[in-house]
Amino acid sequence: MGRLFEATLGAMDLYCVYLGDRLELYAALAAKGALTSGGLAEAAGVHERYAREWLEQQAATGILEVDDASAGEAKRRYTLPDGHDEVLLAEMSLNYALPFGRFIAGASKPIDALLDAFRTGSGVPYDAYGTDLVEGQEAFTRPMFAHLLGDEWLGATPDVHGRLLADPPARVADVACGCGWSSIAIARAYPLVIVDGIDLDTASIVKARQNLDGSGVEDRVTFLERDAADPAMVGHYDLVTVFEALHDMSRPVDVLRAVRGMLVAGGSVLIGDERTEDVFTAPATELERLYYGFSVLHCLPVGMVGDDPAGTGTVMRTDTVRRYAEEAGFSSLAVLPIENDFWRFYRLTP
């Protein structure tokens, strides 16, 4: 009873955080300082009565502070405490957690389709989850790509790092590039490389092209709505990257086989995916619980779309990645010595 009650509180908090995100209520508080409900309503363009209830909820749960709780409801002034602004508004901080609200809102959107999928064994298409989940993932991973991808992740493989710095320019394919921040980060980290960001999701490619504008790497990054198995891409790339996407794919072995064909001689594949436990345990760690929640609500249903799906799910363990790589024809798989709270990194070579 206690466990489920606490979980309900957490879910309610995240939905209210989602409202603060989408209605830019936190941004208004950060810009204006201490605000009454009327002040927030005016600053954010919302109704005062809704603003008052949201502010009271946020103060009651400890996200905001109220200067005098005993003051009249119209006179109470609310502020964003020091440090909370980084978590809620600093989009490039590794502590940015505002996207958690979008994850919850997006994952619950196709709940009726998910119920049907459980009964029939079908899948739920990626686009059924709407923009919240896409943008939540984009916002959560962008700081990691910006701060860690060049120096820590690609730098952990000295020969790959050296090739990306060398001339003639290396070619990189960023498969399942999503909204494109990984592709842009690679180009920024390595001033010579040519990067093709590839994804089958139309909305993601549209957003990636928007993100590319003004990035400073427009001349070296191209975003393509294309299948990695396109024959035109065979034998062109020194490096292929796949970040947090392999476990979502209905046919991961086929994708890896296509990715292997994209490589030039001496090329390799870098995969970043969830840092799961080595074996199933119960009760599990908090991180493993998070992954199972995502798997049930989103990643497994997405991976069950189409004919003969693998049905991998979020909790893809190292042994599973190794099996997929072997079936796709790779001769070796190495787990790279990269420390990250959320992801594990694999290098695959033909």
N, C-alpha and C positions, 0 to 999 in steps of 0.2 A: 504494500500500500504506500509506504513512504517513498520507495523507489519510483513508482509511477507518478506520484504527486510531484516529486522534484522534477521529473522529466516533463510533466505538463507545464510547470513554471518555466522551464527552459524553453519549451516550444513557444509559449506565449511571449516570452522576452524576445525571441528571434523574430517573430512576426511583427512585433512592435518596432524592433530595430529596422526591419524591412520598410515599414512606413516612414521612419525617420530618414532612411536612405532615399527612397523614391520621391518623397515630398520635400527633400532637401531641408529637413528641420534641423539636423545637426549642423549643417553648413550655415544656416541662419543664426544659430546660437553662437557659433564660432566667430562669425563676422560681426555680430551686434553686441556680444557680451550678455550680461544678465538680462533676461526678458520675462515679462509677464505673459500670460496666455494671449492677451490682446496684442502685445508687441510681437509675439511669434506669429500670430495669425496674420498680422499686417506684413511682416517681413517675408513670410513664406507663401503668402497667398492662399491660406486655408481658413476654414471656419473657426471662429474663436472657441466654440463649445468643444469641437474635436481637438483643437490645440490644447485646451485645458486638461482634457482627460488624458491625452498622450503625455503631457508634461508630468501630471501627477503619477501616472504609471511608471514613467522613467525615473522619477525621484523615489518612488516607493520601492523600486527594484534595485536602486543604487547606481544607476547609470548617470543620472544627473543629480545635481545638488540644488536644494531650495534654501534660500537665505533665511526665511522665517516661516516654518510650517504652520504657525498659529495665526499668521496674517490672513486676511480675507482672501477668498479664492481668486478674486480678480487682481489682488495686489501682490501675491506671491511672485517672487522673481527666481528664475531658474538659470543655472549655469552649467557649462560643460567643464568638469574638473580637469586639472592639469593631468596630462598623460592619457586621458580618455580620448582627447582629440587625435592622438596618433593612431589609436586603434580604429577610430571611427571615420577619420577624414584624410589621413596621410596615405594617399593612394600608392606611393612608391616605397612605403615602409614594409619591412618583412614582418612587422607586427600588425599590419592592416587586416582587420577581421570583419569589417562591414559586409563583405560578400557572403558570410555565413547566413545572413537573412535571405539573400537571394537564392542560395542553395535550397533552403527549406521551402520557400515559396515555389520555386521551380519544380522541385522534386515531387511536390504534392499536386501539381496542376493536373496531370492525366490520371488521377486516381481511379476513375471508373474504367479506363482502358487497362490499367494495371490489374484490377480485379478480374477483368475478362481474360487477360493474359495468363494469370494464375490458373484459371479454369481450363483454358484451351491449349496452353503451351506455346502460344504465339508470342510475338514481341510487341514492343511499343516503340514507334519510330522516334528518332532523336528530335525531330522538329515538333513533336507533340508536347515537349517540355517548355516550349516558348523561349523568349529572350532572357528570362530571369536566370535560368541555369547556365546558358551560354555566357552571359555577361558576368555571372557570379564566378564561373571558372576563369574567365579572362582576367577579372580584377584580382582574384586570389593568386594566380600564377605569374602575373606580370612583374611584381617585385622580385620574385625568384629569378626569372629570366634576366631582368635588368642587372641584378646585383651578383648573381652566382653563375650564370651560364657560361660566360666567357672564361673567367679566371679559374673558378673552382671545378666546374664540371668538365669542360673540354680540356682544361689545363691538366686534368688528372691522367690524360693519355698523351705522353710526350710526343710520340710520333705523329699522332693526329694533330696535335697542337702545332707542331713544326710544319706540317704540310699546309695547314690553314694560313700560316704566316708567309709561306713561300710564294715565289713566282715561278712559273705562270700561275695565275689565280686558280685556287681550288674551287670546285663546284660542289655545292651542298644542296641536298633535297630535304626539306623539313616536311615530312609526311604527317598528315592530320594536323596541320599547322594552326587550326582554329582561327582565332582573331589576329594571328600574325606576330605577336610580340616575341615569340621565340626566334622566328626568322629575322626580325629586325635586330634582336640582341646579338645574334651570331654575326650579322653584317657589321654591327658597331664594334664588336670585339676584335674582328679581323678585317682590316681595311682593304684587303685585296679580294676577298672571296665573293663569289656570285652565288646567290641563294634563291632557290625556287621553293616557295611555300605552296604546298599541295593539300587540298581538302575537297571532299565531295559535298560538303554542306554549303549551299548557296549563300545563306545568311552570314556564315562565318567568313567566307571569302569577300563578300561585300564589306564587312566590317574591317577585315584585314587591309583591304585597299584604302579604306578611309584612314586607318591608323598609320599607314605608310606615308601619307601626305604630310610633309613637314618633318619627317623623321631624320632627314639628312642622308639616307641611304637609298633613296628612290632609284638611283641609277644602277644599283646592284642587287635589288630584291624585286622579284616578280611573284605575284600570287595567282595561282592557277586552280580553277575548279576542274579537277581532273582525277582520274583513277591512277594509282601508282603503277598499275599493270599496263598502262598505255605503252605500246611498242616504241613510241617516239622517245621514251625516257630510258630505254635500255642502254646500259654501258656509258652513262654520262657523268656519274657523280663519284667524287672522292670520299664523301661522307653522306650518309643518310641518317637523319634523326627522327625519332618517334617519341614524343613526350606525352605521357599520361593518356594514351589512346589505345594501346594494343589490347588491353583488357575489355575495351568497349566493342571490339570488332567481331562481327559474326563469324568471319572466316580468317582468323589471325594467321594460320599457316599459309594460306594463299597470299595474304598481304606480305608476309615475310619472304615468301618465295619471289614475289614481284620485286620487293625491295632489294633482294640479293642480286637480281638481274639488273638493277639500276647502277650497280657499282662498276667502276673501272678496276683494272688490276691493281691490287694493293689497297683497295678501298675497304671501308668497314661501316658498321651500323652502330649507332648509340641509341639505346632505349632507356628512357626514364619512366618508371612506373611505381606503383605503390610499394612502400616499405612494409610488407606484410610479415607476419611471423613465419618461421620455417615450417611449422606444422600447426594443425588445428588444435586449439586449446579452448577450454571452457571452465570457468569464466575467462574471458580474454582481456587483453590490455584495452585501455580507452581508445587508442588509435585503431586497433583491430575492430572494436565495436563501431567506430565511425565508418570504417570501410565496409563492414557488413550492412550498415544502414544505407549507405549509398548504393551498395550492390542490389539490395532488395528493391529499392525504390527507383533506381535509374539504370545503373550500368548493366546489370543482368538483363532487364527487359530490352534495352537498346541492343545488346549483343545477341538477342534471340530473334531478331528480325531476319527474314530471308530463309532460303532453303538450307537444311542441314547445318544449323548454326552450332558453333562450338560451345556457346553458353558459358563463357569464362567467368564473368563477374569481376567485381573490384578486387576480391581477395585472390589475386593471381600470385602464387608462390613461385620461388625461384625454380623449383623442379618443373613447374608447368612451362615457364619461359624456356627452359633448356629443352624440354620435349618439343615445343613448337619450333625452336630454332633447328633442331636436328631433323625434324620432319620437312622443314623448308630447305634443307640442304646445306646449312652452315656447318663448318667443320669445328668451330670452337665458340664457346661463350665464356666470358670472364665477368665476374661481379667486380665492379670498379671500387677502389677504396675512397669513396666519396661519402662524407657524412652529411646527411640531410634528415630533418625530422620526419618528412613525409614520403620521400621517394628513395628508391634503390635504382642503381644504374648498371646497365649491362652493355658490354661491347661484344658484338657478333662479327666474326670474320668468316669469309667463304672457305 
